[in-house]
Amino acid sequence: MSVAAVVLAAGEASRFGAPKQQILLPEVLTRLRVGPADDIVDEIVVVEGAYPLPPCAETSQGGSSCRVVHCPEWRSGPGASLRCGIAALNSSVEAAVVVLADAPDLSPQSVARVLDVWRTEGGVVAASYGGHRGHPLVLGRDLWAEVPDEGLHDRPARLVPCDDLGEPGDVDEPDDLPERFR
């Protein structure tokens, strides 16, 4: 079974005040290309929108094939960006793992964990931290046509506890930026 990662990096980053994707994306891509994530993910598609992003080859090393696709509808919401990303996937891809470009502490093990549950139970499967839904999130091809503009936040999902792996992070404002990026 072929699995792809869709990295959502299309937003305007208005609260951050600058294109945070350009700072954080290399780390997210590296985390998708190490350990169990690299063994699972066959293809990575990064969705750009508000800001142009460098080609994947310039932002990380080795691992899965990677490319950047532009989403002209990015202003419509995260669902529009996700639809752009999944539309660009190879026709052999059966599952998409959705990660955020502003989550620089993504655990490669969390990708493996949510995919394991998806393989046995299907549907929408998301990592959870402290009982709260987070990323990565995985959905099969059978659900790709059902992604609304606002994204999958309100869609029921099977939650997979990933507390032991650490939260992936959520950089919304400059103060949220981990020290290693300053």
Buried (B, 14 or more C-beta within 10 A) or exposed (E): EBBBBBBBBBBEBEEBEEBBBBBBBBBBBBBBBBBBBBEBBBBBBBBBBBBEBEEBEEBBEEBBEBEBBEBEBBBBBBBBBBBBBBEBBEEEBBBBBBBBBBBBBBBBBBBBBBBBBBBEEBBBBBBBBEEEBBBBBBBBBEBBEEBBBEBBEEBEBBBBEBEEBEBBBBBBEEEEBEEEEE
